[in-house]
Amino acid sequence: MQRWSLSNSEAGWITSAFYATYMVCVPVLVTLTDRIDAKRVYLFGVGCTTIGHFLFGLLAEGFWSALALRGLAGIGWAGTYMTGLKLLADQVDTKMMSRAVTGHAASIGISGALSYVLGDLLSEEFGWRIAFASAGITAAIAWITVTLAVPGAVRRRPNEPGRVRACSISAPCCGIARPSPTR
């Protein structure tokens, strides 16, 4: 297996590509959940994570390929963390919301910490490519689980009671939402 090396600066750029794409994409993807089923946005994010990790393990050969694939993983993270909270809000009863949000936040922290430990163990035993490919495989398992276990959002008709629409105080919208009038 060919080994490639990076300078500290290049390694820093590759690491920051993940966070930079997260920072740029999270406002876009989270906002999309107001218009698109949060499950679809979440699955898009998990799909980007899966592809980014798996391809990083298979194809990363230098600075530019590593940078692009870590950026793809950052898009995935942007499409999962906050959109996961929105998905919970859409699916969980209000009485259980506090526990669901707490569980979500705790699972992110715990799984992140475990990923570093397991990634290090896999990397030491089998090499860094296997560690990244394994991360892609576990993300694929998450994608399949959400696809099969989480129902999609229920679509409402335009003037159905409870539908929220933007107010018309100014154009473009001032950001205030109010319930649609019931007939």
N, C-alpha and C positions, 0 to 999 in steps of 0.2 A: 504494500500500500504506500503510495507516494505521500510524503509528509510535506506540508507547506507551513511556513512561519510568517508571522505578522509582526510589525513593529508595535510598540505600545500605543502609538498614535492611531494606527489602523485598527487595532483591537478596540480602542475607545470609540472610534467612529462606528464600528460594527455594532457595538453594544448600544450606542446612542441612536442608531437607526431604528431599533425597536421602540424606544421611548419617543423619538421624534414622530414616527408614524402614528403611534398611539395618541400623542398630544394633538396632532392635526386631525385625525379621523374620529376621535371620540365625540366631539360636538356634532359631527355630521351623522354618525351612526346612531347615537342616542336620540337625536332629534327625529330621525327616520321612524323611530318606534311610535311616534304620534300619528303617523300616516300609514305605516306598514306593520303588520303583525310582528310583535316583538320576537316571536319564535323564529320567524324567517330571518330577521336581522341577526339574532343570536346564532342560528345555524350557519349563516354566512361567516360570522366571526370565528366560530369553531372550525369551519372549513378552511379558512385562511390559516389558522393556527396549525391544523393538521398538515396542510400542504407545505407551509413554511418550515415546520420542524422536520417533516419527513424528507423533503427535498434538500434541506440543509445537510442532513446526515448523508444523503446520497450524492449530491452534486456540488456542494461548496468546495471550490478549488482555489480560491484566492479572495482578495479584498472585495472586488465588485460583486461576485456571486454571493459571497457571505453577507455583504451589505444589503443587497436586494432581498435575500431570503429572510434575514432578520427583520427587515422592514415589513415584509409580508406577515411575519408572526406578530409584529406590533399592531398591524391592522386587525389581526385576529383578536388580540387582547382588547382593543378598542371596541370590538363587536361583541364581547362576551361579558366583561365585568359589570358595567352599568346597565347594559341591556338585559343581563341576567336578573338584575333587581327589578327592571320593568316587567320582565316575563313573570317574575314572582308576583308582582302587584296585580297583574292581569289574571293570575291563576289561583292565588291563595285567598281564602276567606279573611276578612278584616280582623277577626278575632285571633287568627294565627299569624298575622303579618309580622309582628314584632319578632316572634320566634323564627320565622322564615328568613327575615333579613339578617338576623343575628347568625343563623346557621350558614347563610350564604357567605357573609363576611368571614366567619370563622373557617369555613371550608377553603376559602381562597388563601388565607394565611397558612393554614396547616398544609394544604396541598402544595403551595409554593415552597414552603420549607422542606417538605419531603422530596420535592422534585430536585432540589439541590443535593440532598443526601443521596438519593437513588441515582441521579445523574452522575455524581462523582464515583459512586461504586461501579456503575456500568462502564463509565469511561476508563476507570483503572483496570477493570477486568477485560473489557472487550474493545475499548477504543471510543473516542468521542463520537464517531459516526453512528455507532450502535446506540449511544445514549440519546442522540437527537432523533434517530429513527424510532426509538422506543417512545419518545415523547409524542411523536406524530401518531403512533399507533394508539396510545392512550387517549389522545384527542379525538381520534376516529371513533373510539369506543364511546366517548362522551357524545359525539355527534349522533351516532346510531341510537344511543339511549334516549336523548332528547327527542329525536325524530319519532321514535316509537312510543314513548311514555307521556309526552306532554301534548295535550290537545291544542289545536290552533285556536286563535281568537274567534269569538262569535261575531259575525258581521251584523251590524244594525242597519236598518233602512234610514234614509235621510231624515225624515221627520218623526222618527220613533222616539218615544219618551226616554229621557236619560241621555240622549245624544248631546255631546258638547260641541259647540261651534264657536268660532272666534267672533268677537263683537265687531261692529262696523263703525266704531268711533272714528278711526282714521285709517288711511291706506298708506302703506301696507299695515297689516294688523298691528295693533298696539300691544298685543301679547296677552290681553285679558280674555279669558274664556268664560262663557256663561252657558247655562243649560238652554237647550232649545225649548221654545214654548210647546206645551202639550195641547193637543186639540181634543 
